[in-house]
Amino acid sequence: MSTKRDYYEILGLERGADPAGIKRAYRKLALKFHPDNYKGDKAEGEVKFKELAEAYEVLSDPQKRQQYDQYGHEGLRGSGMHDFSSMGFSDIFSMFTDIFGGMGNPGRGHRRRRGLDLETEVGITLEEVASGCERELDFDRYDVCEMCDGSGAKPGSEPESCVTCGGYGQVQQQTQSIFGMSVRVVPCPDCNGRGKIIREKCPDCTGHGRMKIHRTLKVKIPAGIHEGQVIRVRNEGEPGEDGAQRGDLHVYIAIEPHPLLTRRGDDLICLAPVGFSTAALGGEIEVPTIEGPEMLDIPAGTQYGDVLRKKGKGLPQLDSKRVGDLLIQVHIDVPKRLTERQTELFEELATLDNEHITHRRKSFMEKLKDHFRR
């Protein structure tokens, strides 16, 4: 997966920043990069806006901030982060109602919003890529409060319709400018766009209607999956508004490096040291495969850098019966220390090699002279 920037750097903060400072920094920058305000490239503004939201989600949560401070981005695996890449700007604004003052959930005047998606990451080995596997995921998410059934009101009481907006969650706001009077629709300031007022709040969720819960589930990872691919687990995100569809959980795949094998598509590559005499005379060597060590035939006269192939010893293609190959690149292993007997044999071989090369050179020179005599 791509490298992420430091969250403190994104918000322009020192690591010791207090919660109020974090909130102020996020509010200032999020308003700057919001598409209605940003003057530069809109696509760039969108990326920065979502980057800011991700940084604020972590640094405003004491538990996630502690994990991040101690272990960095790696420490947030399985923490139930929101998948901001799939959200719209209004969704992100509605997540942080207390910051933007009134950008809350819409009331009856709006279509009910689907629940927010979450993301997490799971690491697997190359062997698990070959066979497929199952992983147990642990993450946190907000869910409907069981005590009040999501209403936010104390059991035995009911939310009241907001008298300011008539339960619609929106009001008209008039603004005088040099061009005249303009009217725009904004979230109701009294009910924060909910359309309802809670007089007696639920003691468990303090009127929010939702609580953070810990969730454990198993997810199947298919054979042949690639680094950075996403498995979508439907309806495991956060609940929607007023019974709307729940969001999804996006599971990003990270593949751990193998000590001997490298992946290229569905093929596997390994470097194999081959002795000088084996390369010259031919023979067998042991090479690593995803299933364990196997023998490989080395043809006589094998050269440094030659690539040999073992068919069907690579990785399966995702959603296919095709299997890649194992490619073995030959590295001639030249000994650094020789015994006396080995030195004698190599000196004898060097003499023979020089005679052979000299003979070949003479033959080449003769051919060259013949060419110019024509």
C-alpha positions as CSV (number, residue, x, y, z in Angstrom):
1,M,0.0,0.0,0.0
2,S,1.1,3.6,-0.6
3,T,3.0,5.4,2.1
4,K,0.9,7.8,4.1
5,R,2.0,11.2,5.4
6,D,2.4,11.9,9.1
7,Y,-0.9,13.0,10.6
8,Y,0.6,15.8,12.7
9,E,2.4,17.1,9.6
10,I,-1.0,17.1,7.7
11,L,-2.6,19.3,10.3
12,G,0.5,21.4,10.8
13,L,0.8,20.5,14.5
14,E,3.5,19.4,17.0
15,R,3.1,16.0,18.6
16,G,2.2,17.5,21.9
17,A,-0.8,19.5,20.6
18,D,-3.9,19.5,22.8
19,P,-7.4,18.4,21.7
20,A,-8.6,22.0,21.3
21,G,-5.6,22.8,19.1
22,I,-6.2,19.7,17.0
23,K,-9.9,20.7,16.5
24,R,-9.0,24.3,15.5
25,A,-6.3,23.1,13.0
26,Y,-8.7,20.7,11.4
27,R,-11.6,23.1,11.1
28,K,-9.4,25.8,9.5
29,L,-7.8,23.5,7.0
30,A,-11.0,21.5,6.2
31,L,-12.9,24.8,5.4
32,K,-9.9,25.9,3.2
33,F,-9.9,22.7,1.1
34,H,-13.6,22.2,0.9
35,P,-14.7,22.3,-2.8
36,D,-16.9,25.3,-2.2
37,N,-13.9,27.3,-1.0
38,Y,-10.8,25.9,-2.5
39,K,-9.4,28.0,-5.4
40,G,-6.9,25.5,-6.8
41,D,-7.2,22.2,-8.6
42,K,-10.5,20.6,-7.4
43,A,-9.0,17.0,-7.5
44,E,-6.1,18.1,-5.4
45,G,-8.4,19.8,-3.0
46,E,-10.5,16.7,-2.6
47,V,-7.4,14.5,-1.9
48,K,-6.2,17.0,0.8
49,F,-9.7,17.4,2.3
50,K,-10.0,13.6,2.8
51,E,-6.5,13.4,4.1
52,L,-7.3,16.0,6.7
53,A,-10.4,14.1,7.8
54,E,-8.4,10.9,8.2
55,A,-5.7,12.7,10.3
56,Y,-8.3,14.3,12.5
57,E,-10.2,11.0,13.1
58,V,-7.0,9.5,14.5
59,L,-5.7,12.4,16.5
60,S,-9.0,13.4,18.0
61,D,-9.6,9.9,19.4
62,P,-7.3,9.3,22.5
63,Q,-7.0,5.6,21.9
64,K,-6.2,5.8,18.2
65,R,-3.8,8.7,18.9
66,Q,-1.9,6.7,21.5
67,Q,-1.7,3.7,19.1
68,Y,-0.5,6.0,16.3
69,D,2.1,7.8,18.5
70,Q,3.5,4.5,19.7
71,Y,3.5,2.4,16.5
72,G,2.7,4.8,13.6
73,H,0.3,3.9,10.8
74,E,1.0,0.2,11.4
75,G,-0.5,0.5,14.9
76,L,-3.9,1.4,13.4
77,R,-4.5,-1.9,11.7
78,G,-7.9,-3.2,12.8
79,S,-8.9,0.0,14.5
80,G,-12.0,0.4,12.3
81,M,-10.9,3.6,10.4
82,H,-13.5,5.2,8.1
83,D,-12.8,4.8,4.4
84,F,-12.8,8.5,3.5
85,S,-11.9,7.7,-0.1
86,S,-15.5,6.5,-0.7
87,M,-17.2,9.4,1.1
88,G,-18.6,12.6,-0.2
89,F,-17.8,16.0,1.4
90,S,-21.1,16.3,3.1
91,D,-20.7,12.9,4.7
92,I,-17.3,13.9,6.2
93,F,-18.7,17.3,7.4
94,S,-21.6,15.5,9.1
95,M,-19.3,13.2,11.0
96,F,-17.8,16.2,12.9
97,T,-20.9,18.1,13.9
98,D,-19.3,19.8,16.9
99,I,-16.6,21.3,14.8
100,F,-18.6,22.8,12.0
101,G,-21.6,23.9,14.1
102,G,-24.8,22.6,12.6
103,M,-23.5,20.4,9.7
104,G,-25.3,17.5,11.3
105,N,-27.5,14.7,9.9
106,P,-30.3,15.9,7.7
107,G,-33.9,15.7,8.8
108,R,-37.1,14.8,6.9
109,G,-36.3,17.2,4.1
110,H,-33.4,15.0,2.9
111,R,-33.0,11.5,1.6
112,R,-31.8,9.2,4.3
113,R,-28.1,8.6,4.0
114,R,-26.5,5.2,3.8
115,G,-24.2,4.3,6.6
116,L,-20.5,5.2,6.4
117,D,-18.0,2.6,5.1
118,L,-15.1,1.5,7.3
119,E,-11.6,0.3,6.3
120,T,-9.0,-2.0,7.9
121,E,-5.9,-3.8,6.7
122,V,-4.9,-7.5,7.0
123,G,-1.4,-8.9,6.4
124,I,-1.0,-12.3,4.8
125,T,2.0,-14.4,3.7
126,L,2.9,-15.5,0.2
127,E,2.0,-19.1,1.1
128,E,-1.5,-17.9,2.0
129,V,-1.8,-16.1,-1.3
130,A,-1.1,-19.5,-3.0
131,S,-3.7,-21.4,-1.0
132,G,-6.2,-18.8,0.1
133,C,-7.0,-18.3,3.8
134,E,-9.4,-17.1,6.4
135,R,-8.7,-14.3,8.8
136,E,-10.4,-13.1,12.0
137,L,-10.7,-9.4,12.1
138,D,-11.1,-7.2,15.2
139,F,-12.2,-3.6,14.8
140,D,-14.3,-0.9,16.4
141,R,-17.3,0.8,14.9
142,Y,-20.3,2.9,16.0
143,D,-23.6,1.0,16.2
144,V,-27.1,1.7,17.2
145,C,-27.5,2.1,20.9
146,E,-29.4,-0.9,22.3
147,M,-30.9,1.1,25.2
148,C,-32.7,3.7,23.2
149,D,-32.8,1.8,19.9
150,G,-31.0,4.7,18.2
151,S,-33.4,7.4,19.1
152,G,-31.0,9.1,21.5
153,A,-33.9,9.6,23.9
154,K,-34.1,8.2,27.4
155,P,-36.3,5.0,27.5
156,G,-39.9,6.1,28.2
157,S,-39.5,9.4,26.4
158,E,-39.6,10.4,22.7
159,P,-37.7,13.0,20.7
160,E,-39.8,16.1,19.9
161,S,-40.3,17.7,16.5
162,C,-38.2,20.8,16.2
163,V,-40.4,23.9,16.3
164,T,-37.8,26.1,14.5
165,C,-37.7,24.0,11.3
166,G,-41.0,22.2,11.7
167,G,-39.2,18.8,11.8
168,Y,-37.6,19.3,8.3
169,G,-34.1,19.9,9.6
170,Q,-33.6,22.9,7.3
171,V,-34.3,26.6,7.5
172,Q,-34.0,29.4,5.0
173,Q,-31.3,32.0,5.5
174,Q,-31.5,35.4,3.9
175,T,-28.3,37.3,3.1
176,Q,-28.0,40.9,1.9
177,S,-25.2,41.6,-0.6
178,I,-24.3,44.2,-3.2
179,F,-26.3,42.1,-5.7
180,G,-29.4,42.2,-3.5
181,M,-31.1,39.7,-1.2
182,S,-30.2,36.0,-1.6
183,V,-31.8,33.1,0.1
184,R,-30.2,29.7,0.8
185,V,-31.2,26.6,2.7
186,V,-29.1,25.6,5.7
187,P,-29.3,23.0,8.5
188,C,-31.5,24.1,11.3
189,P,-29.2,25.6,14.1
190,D,-31.5,24.4,16.9
191,C,-31.7,20.7,16.0
192,N,-28.4,20.5,14.0
193,G,-30.3,19.3,10.9
194,R,-31.9,16.4,12.7
195,G,-35.5,17.7,12.7
196,K,-35.9,16.6,16.3
197,I,-35.0,17.8,19.7
198,I,-34.1,15.4,22.5
199,R,-35.2,16.8,25.9
200,E,-34.2,13.7,28.0
201,K,-31.1,12.0,26.6
202,C,-30.3,8.3,26.8
203,P,-27.8,7.7,29.6
204,D,-25.9,5.2,27.6
205,C,-25.2,7.1,24.4
206,T,-25.8,10.7,25.8
207,G,-28.3,11.4,23.1
208,H,-26.3,10.4,20.1
209,G,-28.2,7.3,19.4
210,R,-25.0,5.4,18.7
211,M,-22.2,3.8,20.7
212,K,-18.7,2.5,19.9
213,I,-18.6,-1.3,20.0
214,H,-16.0,-3.9,19.4
215,R,-16.7,-6.3,16.5
216,T,-15.1,-9.6,15.6
217,L,-15.7,-11.4,12.3
218,K,-14.1,-13.8,9.9
219,V,-13.3,-13.0,6.3
220,K,-12.3,-15.4,3.5
221,I,-9.3,-14.2,1.4
222,P,-9.3,-15.9,-2.0
223,A,-6.1,-17.5,-3.5
224,G,-4.2,-15.3,-6.0
225,I,-5.1,-11.9,-4.4
226,H,-2.7,-9.1,-4.9
227,E,-1.1,-6.4,-2.7
228,G,-3.5,-3.5,-2.1
229,Q,-6.6,-5.2,-3.4
230,V,-9.8,-4.8,-1.3
231,I,-12.3,-7.3,-0.1
232,R,-15.7,-5.7,0.6
233,V,-17.6,-7.1,3.5
234,R,-21.2,-5.8,3.0
235,N,-23.2,-4.3,5.8
236,E,-20.3,-4.4,8.3
237,G,-19.9,-0.6,8.3
238,E,-21.8,1.9,10.4
239,P,-25.6,2.1,10.4
240,G,-27.5,4.4,8.1
241,E,-29.8,7.2,9.2
242,D,-33.3,6.2,10.4
243,G,-33.0,2.6,9.2
244,A,-31.2,3.3,5.9
245,Q,-28.7,0.7,4.6
246,R,-25.6,0.0,6.7
247,G,-22.2,0.8,5.2
248,D,-19.6,-1.8,4.2
249,L,-16.2,-2.8,5.6
250,H,-13.3,-2.5,3.2
251,V,-10.4,-4.9,4.0
252,Y,-7.2,-3.9,2.3
253,I,-4.6,-6.7,1.7
254,A,-1.0,-6.3,2.6
255,I,1.4,-9.2,1.6
256,E,4.4,-9.8,3.8
257,P,7.7,-10.1,2.0
258,H,9.1,-13.6,1.4
259,P,12.7,-14.3,2.3
260,L,13.5,-16.2,-0.9
261,L,10.7,-15.5,-3.4
262,T,9.6,-12.4,-5.2
263,R,6.2,-12.0,-7.0
264,R,5.8,-10.7,-10.5
265,G,2.1,-11.0,-11.5
266,D,1.3,-14.7,-11.0
267,D,4.9,-15.8,-11.5
268,L,7.4,-16.2,-8.7
269,I,11.1,-15.3,-9.0
270,C,14.1,-16.6,-7.1
271,L,17.9,-16.2,-7.4
272,A,19.8,-19.5,-7.3
273,P,23.5,-19.7,-6.7
274,V,25.1,-22.4,-9.0
275,G,28.6,-23.7,-8.6
276,F,31.1,-23.0,-11.3
277,S,31.5,-26.7,-12.1
278,T,27.8,-27.4,-12.0
279,A,27.1,-24.6,-14.5
280,A,29.8,-25.9,-16.8
281,L,29.0,-29.7,-16.6
282,G,25.3,-29.6,-15.7
283,G,23.7,-31.1,-12.7
284,E,21.0,-30.6,-10.1
285,I,20.5,-28.0,-7.4
286,E,17.8,-27.4,-4.7
287,V,15.5,-24.4,-5.2
288,P,12.8,-22.9,-3.0
289,T,9.1,-23.2,-4.2
290,I,6.0,-22.0,-2.5
291,E,5.3,-25.6,-1.5
292,G,8.8,-26.3,-0.2
293,P,12.3,-27.1,-1.7
294,E,12.5,-29.0,-5.0
295,M,15.3,-30.2,-7.3
296,L,16.1,-28.3,-10.5
297,D,18.1,-29.6,-13.5
298,I,20.9,-27.3,-14.6
299,P,21.8,-27.8,-18.2
300,A,25.6,-28.0,-19.1
301,G,26.9,-24.6,-20.2
302,T,24.5,-22.6,-18.1
303,Q,25.6,-18.9,-18.0
304,Y,25.3,-16.2,-15.4
305,G,21.9,-14.5,-15.6
306,D,20.2,-17.4,-17.4
307,V,16.6,-17.9,-16.4
308,L,15.2,-21.4,-15.9
309,R,11.6,-22.1,-15.5
310,K,9.5,-24.5,-13.4
311,K,6.0,-24.7,-14.9
312,G,3.0,-24.4,-12.6
313,K,5.1,-23.5,-9.6
314,G,4.0,-19.9,-9.3
315,L,0.8,-18.5,-7.8
316,P,-2.8,-19.1,-8.9
317,Q,-4.5,-16.4,-10.9
318,L,-7.4,-14.7,-9.0
319,D,-10.8,-16.3,-10.0
320,S,-9.1,-18.6,-12.5
321,K,-7.6,-22.1,-12.7
322,R,-4.4,-20.8,-14.3
323,V,-1.2,-21.0,-12.3
324,G,1.9,-19.0,-12.9
325,D,5.5,-20.3,-13.1
326,L,8.6,-20.2,-10.9
327,L,11.4,-18.4,-12.7
328,I,14.9,-19.1,-11.4
329,Q,17.7,-16.7,-12.3
330,V,21.1,-18.3,-12.2
331,H,24.0,-16.6,-10.3
332,I,27.3,-18.4,-10.8
333,D,28.9,-18.9,-7.3
334,V,32.6,-18.2,-7.7
335,P,34.5,-19.6,-4.7
336,K,36.5,-17.0,-2.7
337,R,38.8,-19.4,-1.0
338,L,40.4,-22.4,-2.7
339,T,42.2,-25.4,-1.4
340,E,45.6,-26.3,-2.9
341,R,44.1,-29.0,-5.1
342,Q,41.3,-26.7,-6.3
343,T,43.9,-24.1,-7.2
344,E,45.9,-26.6,-9.3
345,L,42.8,-27.7,-11.1
346,F,41.7,-24.2,-11.8
347,E,45.1,-23.3,-13.1
348,E,45.0,-26.2,-15.4
349,L,41.6,-25.2,-16.5
350,A,42.7,-21.7,-17.1
351,T,45.5,-22.9,-19.3
352,L,43.1,-24.9,-21.4
353,D,40.6,-22.0,-21.5
354,N,43.4,-19.6,-22.8
355,E,44.4,-22.0,-25.5
356,H,40.8,-22.4,-26.5
357,I,40.2,-18.6,-26.5
358,T,43.5,-18.0,-28.4
359,H,42.5,-20.6,-31.0
360,R,39.1,-18.9,-31.4
361,R,40.7,-15.5,-31.7
362,K,43.0,-16.7,-34.5
363,S,40.1,-18.2,-36.2
364,F,38.2,-14.9,-35.9
365,M,41.2,-12.9,-37.2
366,E,41.6,-15.2,-40.2
367,K,37.9,-14.7,-41.0
368,L,38.4,-11.0,-40.7
369,K,41.3,-11.0,-43.1
370,D,39.4,-13.1,-45.5
371,H,36.5,-10.6,-45.4
372,F,38.8,-7.7,-46.4
373,R,40.5,-9.7,-49.2
374,R,37.3,-9.9,-51.1
